[in-house]
């Protein structure tokens, strides 16, 4: 007899890794297998394969849903692991306006800077109230959202270099 299993597309189709159960959870030689889900469906005897009506091909699995709008960056077109330079100016500013998830941010103040760049996380940056980056100084952040970091420079022409990892 031939049997087939029919699996409807579910979010579990997107799981990349799943730990498997030990094949012998009971004493050696004794396996109490649970019933199959979905159950086996009889499609005909195997003696005459020309007369078997095979089930139709399953539909294509739909693509994963798009990220909600609040998770998309609204700043420059950043790529994973992107880098660049940024001149924050003398008023508090951010690299991106919308939420932008990352894992690590590294900043390096330009060696030609004449003043400090002040860096703040989750609050607006202000001179003398945030973390200072002097000319040539660097700082690493392990953060989860690039839009929560704000900057302000003492001089409008001062800049810093950044690189982030996702």
Short mmCIF file of the C-alpha atoms (twelve columns), coordinates in Angstrom:
data_MODEL
# 
_entry.id   MODEL 
# 
loop_
_atom_site.group_PDB 
_atom_site.id 
_atom_site.type_symbol 
_atom_site.label_atom_id 
_atom_site.label_alt_id 
_atom_site.label_comp_id 
_atom_site.label_asym_id 
_atom_site.label_seq_id 
_atom_site.Cartn_x 
_atom_site.Cartn_y 
_atom_site.Cartn_z 
_atom_site.pdbx_PDB_model_num 
ATOM 1   C CA . UNK A 1   0.000  0.000  0.000   1 
ATOM 2   C CA . UNK A 2   1.174  3.555  -0.712  1 
ATOM 3   C CA . UNK A 3   0.482  6.395  1.686   1 
ATOM 4   C CA . UNK A 4   0.988  10.147 1.452   1 
ATOM 5   C CA . UNK A 5   1.158  12.979 3.940   1 
ATOM 6   C CA . UNK A 6   -0.436 16.346 3.231   1 
ATOM 7   C CA . UNK A 7   1.035  19.321 5.047   1 
ATOM 8   C CA . UNK A 8   -0.671 22.712 4.714   1 
ATOM 9   C CA . UNK A 9   1.706  25.725 4.605   1 
ATOM 10  C CA . UNK A 10  2.220  27.104 8.115   1 
ATOM 11  C CA . UNK A 11  4.647  29.530 9.780   1 
ATOM 12  C CA . UNK A 12  6.651  26.466 10.859  1 
ATOM 13  C CA . UNK A 13  7.799  26.104 7.225   1 
ATOM 14  C CA . UNK A 14  10.179 29.012 7.924   1 
ATOM 15  C CA . UNK A 15  11.970 27.326 10.839  1 
ATOM 16  C CA . UNK A 16  15.593 26.766 9.841   1 
ATOM 17  C CA . UNK A 17  16.674 24.499 12.719  1 
ATOM 18  C CA . UNK A 18  14.754 22.249 15.028  1 
ATOM 19  C CA . UNK A 19  16.259 19.928 17.618  1 
ATOM 20  C CA . UNK A 20  15.180 16.343 17.117  1 
ATOM 21  C CA . UNK A 21  13.996 13.937 19.792  1 
ATOM 22  C CA . UNK A 22  16.229 11.038 20.774  1 
ATOM 23  C CA . UNK A 23  15.299 8.014  18.616  1 
ATOM 24  C CA . UNK A 24  15.264 5.646  21.614  1 
ATOM 25  C CA . UNK A 25  13.581 7.424  24.534  1 
ATOM 26  C CA . UNK A 26  12.619 4.080  26.120  1 
ATOM 27  C CA . UNK A 27  14.468 0.905  26.882  1 
ATOM 28  C CA . UNK A 28  16.337 -0.747 24.007  1 
ATOM 29  C CA . UNK A 29  13.982 -2.579 21.651  1 
ATOM 30  C CA . UNK A 30  10.834 -0.770 22.866  1 
ATOM 31  C CA . UNK A 31  9.681  2.269  20.922  1 
ATOM 32  C CA . UNK A 32  6.278  3.786  21.588  1 
ATOM 33  C CA . UNK A 33  5.896  6.007  18.528  1 
ATOM 34  C CA . UNK A 34  3.220  8.719  18.725  1 
ATOM 35  C CA . UNK A 35  0.600  8.832  15.960  1 
ATOM 36  C CA . UNK A 36  1.548  10.789 12.845  1 
ATOM 37  C CA . UNK A 37  0.144  14.287 12.508  1 
ATOM 38  C CA . UNK A 38  -1.312 14.662 9.930   1 
ATOM 39  C CA . UNK A 39  -2.340 11.003 9.675   1 
ATOM 40  C CA . UNK A 40  -1.431 8.759  6.754   1 
ATOM 41  C CA . UNK A 41  -3.958 8.783  3.909   1 
ATOM 42  C CA . UNK A 42  -4.506 5.654  1.838   1 
ATOM 43  C CA . UNK A 43  -4.182 6.402  -1.888  1 
ATOM 44  C CA . UNK A 44  -4.346 2.871  -3.332  1 
ATOM 45  C CA . UNK A 45  -2.638 -0.505 -3.611  1 
ATOM 46  C CA . UNK A 46  0.947  -0.631 -4.855  1 
ATOM 47  C CA . UNK A 47  0.246  -3.676 -7.050  1 
ATOM 48  C CA . UNK A 48  -0.989 -1.559 -9.986  1 
ATOM 49  C CA . UNK A 49  0.789  1.846  -9.979  1 
ATOM 50  C CA . UNK A 50  -0.915 3.008  -13.207 1 
ATOM 51  C CA . UNK A 51  -4.306 3.170  -11.477 1 
ATOM 52  C CA . UNK A 52  -3.175 5.180  -8.452  1 
ATOM 53  C CA . UNK A 53  -4.500 8.736  -8.272  1 
ATOM 54  C CA . UNK A 54  -1.709 10.715 -6.720  1 
ATOM 55  C CA . UNK A 55  -2.579 13.867 -4.743  1 
ATOM 56  C CA . UNK A 56  -2.068 17.217 -6.442  1 
ATOM 57  C CA . UNK A 57  1.182  19.069 -5.844  1 
ATOM 58  C CA . UNK A 58  1.003  21.275 -2.769  1 
ATOM 59  C CA . UNK A 59  0.692  25.018 -3.366  1 
ATOM 60  C CA . UNK A 60  3.776  27.207 -3.243  1 
ATOM 61  C CA . UNK A 61  4.733  28.327 0.246   1 
ATOM 62  C CA . UNK A 62  4.038  32.065 0.501   1 
ATOM 63  C CA . UNK A 63  6.992  34.384 1.208   1 
ATOM 64  C CA . UNK A 64  7.478  35.552 4.787   1 
ATOM 65  C CA . UNK A 65  5.519  38.677 5.701   1 
ATOM 66  C CA . UNK A 66  7.204  42.061 5.342   1 
ATOM 67  C CA . UNK A 67  8.457  43.895 8.402   1 
ATOM 68  C CA . UNK A 68  5.968  46.351 9.878   1 
ATOM 69  C CA . UNK A 69  6.542  50.003 9.006   1 
ATOM 70  C CA . UNK A 70  7.911  50.899 12.456  1 
ATOM 71  C CA . UNK A 71  10.799 48.392 11.978  1 
ATOM 72  C CA . UNK A 72  11.998 49.927 8.697   1 
ATOM 73  C CA . UNK A 73  14.661 52.612 8.643   1 
ATOM 74  C CA . UNK A 74  13.634 55.962 7.218   1 
ATOM 75  C CA . UNK A 75  17.166 57.377 6.973   1 
ATOM 76  C CA . UNK A 76  19.830 56.755 4.331   1 
ATOM 77  C CA . UNK A 77  19.732 53.414 2.478   1 
ATOM 78  C CA . UNK A 78  21.764 51.390 4.981   1 
ATOM 79  C CA . UNK A 79  22.950 47.873 4.241   1 
ATOM 80  C CA . UNK A 80  23.829 45.130 6.768   1 
ATOM 81  C CA . UNK A 81  27.240 45.962 8.193   1 
ATOM 82  C CA . UNK A 82  27.319 49.394 6.556   1 
ATOM 83  C CA . UNK A 83  29.830 52.112 7.378   1 
ATOM 84  C CA . UNK A 84  30.285 55.774 6.595   1 
ATOM 85  C CA . UNK A 85  30.889 59.220 8.051   1 
ATOM 86  C CA . UNK A 86  28.462 61.641 9.656   1 
ATOM 87  C CA . UNK A 87  28.694 65.313 10.637  1 
ATOM 88  C CA . UNK A 88  26.030 65.822 13.325  1 
ATOM 89  C CA . UNK A 89  26.230 69.624 13.490  1 
ATOM 90  C CA . UNK A 90  25.677 71.743 16.597  1 
ATOM 91  C CA . UNK A 91  22.095 70.619 17.271  1 
ATOM 92  C CA . UNK A 92  21.184 67.076 18.429  1 
ATOM 93  C CA . UNK A 93  20.703 64.673 15.505  1 
ATOM 94  C CA . UNK A 94  20.439 60.951 14.743  1 
ATOM 95  C CA . UNK A 95  21.739 58.728 11.932  1 
ATOM 96  C CA . UNK A 96  18.243 57.353 11.175  1 
ATOM 97  C CA . UNK A 97  14.759 58.627 11.951  1 
ATOM 98  C CA . UNK A 98  12.873 55.315 12.161  1 
ATOM 99  C CA . UNK A 99  13.641 52.190 14.157  1 
ATOM 100 C CA . UNK A 100 16.649 50.309 12.759  1 
ATOM 101 C CA . UNK A 101 17.688 47.092 14.589  1 
ATOM 102 C CA . UNK A 102 21.424 46.431 14.893  1 
ATOM 103 C CA . UNK A 103 23.747 44.539 17.267  1 
ATOM 104 C CA . UNK A 104 26.891 46.681 17.557  1 
ATOM 105 C CA . UNK A 105 27.925 50.232 16.649  1 
ATOM 106 C CA . UNK A 106 31.519 51.476 16.509  1 
ATOM 107 C CA . UNK A 107 32.271 55.211 16.350  1 
ATOM 108 C CA . UNK A 108 35.594 56.925 15.604  1 
ATOM 109 C CA . UNK A 109 35.911 60.698 15.825  1 
ATOM 110 C CA . UNK A 110 37.865 62.211 12.947  1 
ATOM 111 C CA . UNK A 111 41.442 63.197 13.833  1 
ATOM 112 C CA . UNK A 112 40.943 66.648 12.299  1 
ATOM 113 C CA . UNK A 113 38.089 67.557 14.669  1 
ATOM 114 C CA . UNK A 114 38.649 70.743 16.692  1 
ATOM 115 C CA . UNK A 115 36.054 69.972 19.385  1 
ATOM 116 C CA . UNK A 116 34.294 67.021 20.973  1 
ATOM 117 C CA . UNK A 117 31.335 65.052 19.640  1 
ATOM 118 C CA . UNK A 118 28.836 64.159 22.357  1 
ATOM 119 C CA . UNK A 119 27.061 60.803 22.093  1 
ATOM 120 C CA . UNK A 120 23.911 59.780 24.002  1 
ATOM 121 C CA . UNK A 121 21.752 56.657 24.046  1 
ATOM 122 C CA . UNK A 122 17.949 56.796 24.544  1 
ATOM 123 C CA . UNK A 123 18.084 60.523 25.407  1 
ATOM 124 C CA . UNK A 124 18.939 63.619 23.388  1 
ATOM 125 C CA . UNK A 125 22.656 64.390 23.196  1 
ATOM 126 C CA . UNK A 126 23.818 67.561 24.918  1 
ATOM 127 C CA . UNK A 127 27.290 69.009 25.444  1 
ATOM 128 C CA . UNK A 128 28.759 68.183 28.872  1 
ATOM 129 C CA . UNK A 129 25.815 65.794 29.529  1 
ATOM 130 C CA . UNK A 130 26.706 62.866 27.229  1 
ATOM 131 C CA . UNK A 131 29.688 60.685 26.353  1 
ATOM 132 C CA . UNK A 132 32.476 62.796 24.773  1 
ATOM 133 C CA . UNK A 133 34.429 61.671 21.727  1 
ATOM 134 C CA . UNK A 134 37.618 63.730 21.396  1 
ATOM 135 C CA . UNK A 135 39.485 63.888 18.086  1 
ATOM 136 C CA . UNK A 136 40.697 60.380 17.220  1 
ATOM 137 C CA . UNK A 137 38.762 58.686 20.050  1 
ATOM 138 C CA . UNK A 138 36.633 55.575 19.449  1 
ATOM 139 C CA . UNK A 139 33.682 53.980 21.242  1 
ATOM 140 C CA . UNK A 140 31.831 50.650 20.854  1 
ATOM 141 C CA . UNK A 141 28.141 50.234 21.659  1 
ATOM 142 C CA . UNK A 142 26.264 46.932 21.904  1 
ATOM 143 C CA . UNK A 143 22.758 48.209 21.205  1 
ATOM 144 C CA . UNK A 144 19.588 46.952 19.552  1 
ATOM 145 C CA . UNK A 145 18.369 50.064 17.713  1 
ATOM 146 C CA . UNK A 146 20.480 52.567 15.756  1 
ATOM 147 C CA . UNK A 147 17.791 55.262 15.968  1 
ATOM 148 C CA . UNK A 148 18.209 55.502 19.774  1 
ATOM 149 C CA . UNK A 149 21.719 57.001 19.494  1 
ATOM 150 C CA . UNK A 150 21.925 60.790 19.152  1 
ATOM 151 C CA . UNK A 151 24.883 63.085 18.523  1 
ATOM 152 C CA . UNK A 152 25.836 66.746 18.845  1 
ATOM 153 C CA . UNK A 153 29.180 68.355 17.932  1 
ATOM 154 C CA . UNK A 154 30.837 71.391 19.448  1 
ATOM 155 C CA . UNK A 155 31.807 72.573 15.939  1 
ATOM 156 C CA . UNK A 156 29.539 72.250 12.898  1 
ATOM 157 C CA . UNK A 157 32.326 70.804 10.713  1 
ATOM 158 C CA . UNK A 158 33.375 68.027 13.120  1 
ATOM 159 C CA . UNK A 159 32.488 64.495 12.020  1 
ATOM 160 C CA . UNK A 160 32.854 60.871 13.028  1 
ATOM 161 C CA . UNK A 161 33.085 57.554 11.237  1 
ATOM 162 C CA . UNK A 162 30.731 54.689 12.026  1 
ATOM 163 C CA . UNK A 163 30.321 51.024 11.271  1 
ATOM 164 C CA . UNK A 164 27.556 48.772 12.536  1 
ATOM 165 C CA . UNK A 165 26.786 45.061 12.547  1 
ATOM 166 C CA . UNK A 166 23.381 43.443 12.391  1 
# 
